[in-house]
Amino acid sequence: MIPRFFCPFPLHPGATVELAAETAHHALKVLRVGAGDTATLFDGRGGQWRAKLNPAGKSLRATLEEFDDSDCEPPLALTLVQALAASDKMDFVVQKAVELGVQHIQPVAAKRSVIRLAGERAERRVEHWRNIAIAACEQSGRNRVPSVAPILDLPQYLGLAAQDNAIRFVCAPGATGFLRDLAAPALPVSLLIGPEGGFEEGELLAARAAGFKPIGLGPRILRTETAGLGAVAAMMALWGDW
């Protein structure tokens, strides 16, 4: 398989670019690329470039040869609003949500969230999740990197969400509405998922007041890292490109 690398700067026809040090190290030491090998480069704006690689010591340069405007973005514009969970679970959710086709990821802090992040620590964690999203794009073939927004408290997010032009769902145990009974949405969709202990009743009431319609995921109680991804997969099967 031809390796894929993300470039955090605009790519232009015929350019020779130097890949980031971490990318170069991975390509040279793990993938064992050599002079003249081919790779695919993308800059997140859509489309991808075929490039020829040229190692130079610890550095790795790539000369752009041909642009391919193909895209694999689903027609469903889906935002996953994930309440903070333990760090390894959040890493997993971000990675798999990107692979499944989510367009945006919004982390929120709920009352029962296991971890609390603020200030510089929160900024570092969000940057970590953004790097996970990039790696997931490299692996899955996506050429547009989904955004990972800064962490918001749930009430702050709900206040902003109420002004969005989107269809809103919240996964809630015991909800009587199911995705299979709904018509395909003509607007972007926001999906709100609770933390390990679930949302408190007051939080669910606030979500409903902000326009979030409760949906169920069957008779079983799912973990937070399963619920969101399961719902995303169902939405992609019903309304996306599966």
C-alpha positions as CSV (number, residue, x, y, z in Angstrom):
1,M,0.0,0.0,0.0
2,I,1.3,3.5,-0.9
3,P,1.9,5.5,2.3
4,R,-0.2,8.6,2.9
5,F,1.2,11.7,4.7
6,F,-0.5,14.9,5.8
7,C,1.2,18.2,5.2
8,P,0.1,21.1,7.4
9,F,0.7,23.7,4.7
10,P,-0.8,24.3,1.2
11,L,0.5,22.0,-1.6
12,H,1.1,23.4,-5.1
13,P,1.9,21.8,-8.5
14,G,5.5,20.8,-9.0
15,A,6.6,21.8,-5.5
16,T,9.2,19.9,-3.5
17,V,8.4,19.9,0.2
18,E,10.1,18.7,3.3
19,L,8.0,16.5,5.5
20,A,7.7,17.1,9.2
21,A,10.5,15.5,11.4
22,E,8.1,13.0,13.0
23,T,6.6,12.1,9.6
24,A,10.0,11.6,8.1
25,H,11.2,9.5,11.1
26,H,8.1,7.2,10.7
27,A,8.5,6.9,7.0
28,L,12.3,6.2,7.1
29,K,12.5,4.0,10.2
30,V,9.1,2.2,10.2
31,L,7.9,2.2,6.6
32,R,11.5,2.0,5.3
33,V,10.8,4.2,2.3
34,G,13.7,4.8,-0.1
35,A,14.7,7.2,-2.9
36,G,12.2,7.2,-5.7
37,D,9.4,5.6,-3.7
38,T,5.9,6.9,-4.2
39,A,3.7,8.4,-1.5
40,T,0.4,10.3,-1.3
41,L,0.3,13.7,0.2
42,F,-2.7,15.8,1.3
43,D,-3.1,19.2,2.9
44,G,-6.6,18.9,4.3
45,R,-8.2,21.1,1.6
46,G,-9.5,18.2,-0.5
47,G,-7.8,16.1,-3.1
48,Q,-4.4,14.5,-2.9
49,W,-1.0,14.5,-4.6
50,R,1.1,11.7,-5.9
51,A,4.7,12.4,-4.9
52,K,8.2,11.0,-5.3
53,L,10.2,10.7,-2.2
54,N,13.9,11.6,-1.7
55,P,15.5,10.9,1.6
56,A,18.4,13.1,2.7
57,G,19.8,11.9,6.0
58,K,17.1,12.2,8.6
59,S,15.1,14.5,6.3
60,L,12.6,13.4,3.7
61,R,11.6,15.5,0.8
62,A,8.7,14.9,-1.6
63,T,8.3,16.2,-5.1
64,L,4.6,16.6,-6.2
65,E,3.9,15.0,-9.5
66,E,0.1,14.6,-10.1
67,F,-3.0,15.9,-8.4
68,D,-6.1,13.7,-7.8
69,D,-9.2,15.5,-6.9
70,S,-11.0,12.4,-5.7
71,D,-12.8,12.7,-2.3
72,C,-14.4,10.2,0.1
73,E,-16.4,12.5,2.3
74,P,-19.9,11.3,3.1
75,P,-22.9,13.4,2.1
76,L,-24.0,13.5,5.8
77,A,-22.4,16.5,7.6
78,L,-22.2,15.0,11.1
79,T,-20.8,16.5,14.3
80,L,-20.1,14.2,17.2
81,V,-20.5,16.0,20.5
82,Q,-18.7,13.7,23.0
83,A,-18.8,14.2,26.7
84,L,-15.3,13.8,28.1
85,A,-14.3,10.2,29.0
86,A,-11.1,8.7,30.3
87,S,-8.2,9.7,28.0
88,D,-7.7,6.4,26.3
89,K,-11.5,6.2,25.5
90,M,-11.5,9.7,24.1
91,D,-8.5,8.8,21.9
92,F,-10.4,5.7,20.6
93,V,-13.6,7.7,20.0
94,V,-11.8,10.4,18.0
95,Q,-9.8,7.9,15.9
96,K,-12.8,5.7,15.0
97,A,-15.2,8.7,14.5
98,V,-12.8,10.1,11.9
99,E,-12.6,6.7,10.2
100,L,-16.4,6.4,10.1
101,G,-16.8,9.8,8.4
102,V,-17.6,12.4,11.2
103,Q,-17.0,15.9,10.0
104,H,-16.5,17.7,13.4
105,I,-15.8,16.6,16.9
106,Q,-16.9,18.7,19.9
107,P,-15.7,17.6,23.3
108,V,-17.9,18.7,26.2
109,A,-17.5,18.5,30.0
110,A,-20.5,17.0,31.7
111,K,-21.2,16.7,35.4
112,R,-20.3,13.0,35.5
113,S,-17.2,13.3,33.2
114,V,-14.4,11.2,34.8
115,I,-11.7,13.7,33.8
116,R,-11.5,17.4,34.2
117,L,-9.4,19.5,31.8
118,A,-8.8,23.2,31.8
119,G,-6.2,25.7,30.7
120,E,-3.0,24.5,29.2
121,R,-3.7,20.9,30.0
122,A,-7.0,21.1,28.0
123,E,-5.2,22.8,25.1
124,R,-2.6,20.0,25.0
125,R,-5.2,17.3,25.1
126,V,-7.2,18.9,22.2
127,E,-4.0,19.2,20.2
128,H,-3.3,15.5,20.9
129,W,-6.8,14.6,19.6
130,R,-6.2,16.7,16.5
131,N,-3.1,14.7,15.8
132,I,-5.1,11.5,16.2
133,A,-7.6,12.8,13.7
134,I,-4.8,13.5,11.2
135,A,-3.4,10.0,11.6
136,A,-6.9,8.5,11.2
137,C,-7.2,10.5,7.9
138,E,-3.8,9.1,6.7
139,Q,-5.0,5.6,7.5
140,S,-8.5,5.8,6.2
141,G,-8.0,7.7,2.9
142,R,-9.7,10.9,3.9
143,N,-8.3,14.1,2.4
144,R,-10.2,16.6,4.6
145,V,-9.2,16.5,8.3
146,P,-12.2,16.8,10.6
147,S,-12.0,19.6,13.1
148,V,-11.6,18.9,16.9
149,A,-13.0,21.9,18.7
150,P,-11.8,23.2,22.1
151,I,-13.5,21.7,25.1
152,L,-16.7,23.4,26.3
153,D,-18.8,23.0,29.4
154,L,-22.1,21.3,28.4
155,P,-24.3,24.3,29.3
156,Q,-22.0,26.6,27.2
157,Y,-22.2,24.2,24.3
158,L,-26.0,23.8,24.5
159,G,-26.4,27.6,24.4
160,L,-24.4,27.8,21.2
161,A,-26.0,24.7,19.7
162,A,-29.5,26.2,20.1
163,Q,-28.5,28.8,17.5
164,D,-27.1,26.3,14.9
165,N,-29.0,25.4,11.8
166,A,-28.7,21.6,12.5
167,I,-30.8,18.6,13.4
168,R,-29.9,17.5,16.9
169,F,-30.0,14.1,18.6
170,V,-29.0,13.0,22.1
171,C,-28.5,9.3,22.9
172,A,-30.6,8.5,26.0
173,P,-31.4,5.1,27.6
174,G,-35.1,4.5,27.4
175,A,-35.8,6.8,24.5
176,T,-38.6,5.6,22.3
177,G,-37.4,7.2,19.1
178,F,-35.1,5.2,16.8
179,L,-33.0,6.3,13.8
180,R,-34.6,3.7,11.5
181,D,-37.9,5.5,11.8
182,L,-36.6,8.9,10.8
183,A,-36.4,10.5,7.3
184,A,-33.0,11.4,5.9
185,P,-32.0,14.8,7.2
186,A,-31.6,17.7,4.8
187,L,-29.5,19.6,7.3
188,P,-26.3,18.9,9.2
189,V,-26.7,16.6,12.2
190,S,-25.3,17.0,15.7
191,L,-25.1,13.9,17.9
192,L,-24.7,14.3,21.7
193,I,-23.2,11.5,23.7
194,G,-22.9,11.3,27.5
195,P,-20.0,10.4,29.7
196,E,-19.3,7.1,31.5
197,G,-22.0,7.6,34.1
198,G,-24.5,9.1,31.6
199,F,-26.0,12.6,31.7
200,E,-27.8,13.8,34.8
201,E,-31.6,14.3,34.4
202,G,-31.1,18.1,34.5
203,E,-28.6,17.9,31.6
204,L,-31.0,15.8,29.5
205,L,-33.7,18.4,30.2
206,A,-31.4,21.2,29.1
207,A,-30.4,19.3,26.0
208,R,-34.1,18.8,25.1
209,A,-34.7,22.5,25.7
210,A,-31.9,23.2,23.2
211,G,-33.6,21.2,20.5
212,F,-31.9,17.8,21.0
213,K,-34.3,14.9,20.3
214,P,-33.7,11.8,22.4
215,I,-33.0,8.6,20.4
216,G,-32.5,5.1,21.6
217,L,-29.9,2.5,20.7
218,G,-31.8,-0.7,21.5
219,P,-32.5,-2.5,24.7
220,R,-28.8,-2.7,25.8
221,I,-26.9,-0.1,27.8
222,L,-23.8,0.8,25.8
223,R,-20.6,2.3,27.1
224,T,-19.9,5.9,26.1
225,E,-17.1,4.8,23.6
226,T,-19.6,2.4,22.0
227,A,-22.8,4.5,22.0
228,G,-21.5,7.3,19.9
229,L,-19.6,5.2,17.4
230,G,-22.6,2.8,17.1
231,A,-24.9,5.7,16.3
232,V,-22.5,7.2,13.9
233,A,-22.2,3.9,12.0
234,A,-26.0,3.6,11.9
235,M,-26.3,7.1,10.5
236,M,-23.8,6.5,7.9
237,A,-25.6,3.3,6.9
238,L,-29.0,5.1,6.8
239,W,-28.1,8.5,5.5
240,G,-24.4,8.5,4.5
241,D,-22.4,6.6,1.9
242,W,-22.4,3.0,3.2
